[in-house]
């Protein structure tokens, strides 16, 4: 088992990415190589950076967690835009916003645990 596989944030990020993939599939075919692709890449980047950071010590790991949070926020922006142009409904947007916020809180909490001085 790799170190990251025991991390709740990695598991949560994977679930969030799956939901982003499902949403991206609802976008029109004309968005296949743009907005859909961007949402997929940003969402999988969250867990990818958790995995990559887990190979390093606390200082470097914290930097990778910051990048994960940035990728999470990128998905929020894409979801907001997708809702604005009518690709998603407001309930889908609200659910994904809530999930994104929870994930950011989990990552932030874990990040703090890596440095007792916070």
N, C-alpha and C positions, 0 to 999 in steps of 0.2 A: 504494500500500500504506500502510495506517495503521501507526503505530508499534507498537501492541499486537500486530499480526499476526505480528511476528517474535519475540514473546516465548514461550519454552517454557512458562512458567507459564500463559499464556492458553490455549495448546493443550491442556495437561494438564487445566486447569479445564474446558474444553469436553468432553473425553473423560469426565471424572468426572461432569459433569452428564448426559451421555447415559446413563451407567450408572445414575444415580439415576432418570432418567425410566423406564428399563426396569424397575427395581425397583418404582417407584410404580405401574406398570401391573399388578403382581401383587397389589396391595392390593384388598380387596373393594370393590365398587361403592359401598357405603355410605361409604367413605372418600374418594370422588372430590373432594369439596369441602372436605375437612379435611386429613387426614394426607398423602394423595397430593399434594394441591395445595401443602401446606407444604413437602414434600420437593422438589418441582419448583422452587418459588420460591427456596428456600434454595440449591439447587445452582446455579441459573443466576445467582444473585446473586454467586457467587464470581468468575466471569469478567466479569460486568457491572462489578464494582468495579475489577477490573484494567484494563478498558477505560477506565472513567471516570477513574481515577487517572492513566492514561498521558497524559492531556491537560495535566497539571500538572507542576510542578517536583518535585524529590526529596522535599521535606518533606511536601507535600500527598499525593504519590503513596504515601509510606509509610503515611499514615493510611488511604488507601483499601485498601492491602494488609492492614492490620490488620482492616478490615471484612471483607475476603475470607476471612481466617482465621476470623473469627467465624462467617461463614456456613458455612464448611466444618465447623466444630464443631457448628453447628446441625444439619447433615445427619447427623452422627454420632449426635446425641441422638435424632433421629427414627428412624434405622435401628435403634438400640438398642431403642427403644420398640416398633417394628414387630416386631422379633424376639421381644420379651417377650410380645407379644399373639398371636404365632403367624402373622404375615403373611409372615415371612421365616425361612429356616433359619439355623442358626449358621454354616454355611460361607459363605453370602452375606454375613452380618454381618461375619465375619472378613475376607473379601476387601475389602469396602467400607471397613472400618476401616483396613486396610493402605493402600488407595489414598488415603484421606483423610489419613493420616499422612504419606505420601510427598508429597502435594500441599502440605501445610502446611510441610514441610521445604523444598520448592522455593521457595515464596513467601517464607519467612523468609530463605532464602539470598539471594534476589533483593533483598529489602528491605534486607539488610545491604550489598549492593553499591551501593545508592543513596547511602550515607553512609559514606565511608571511616573515620570515627571510630567507627562502630557504636554 
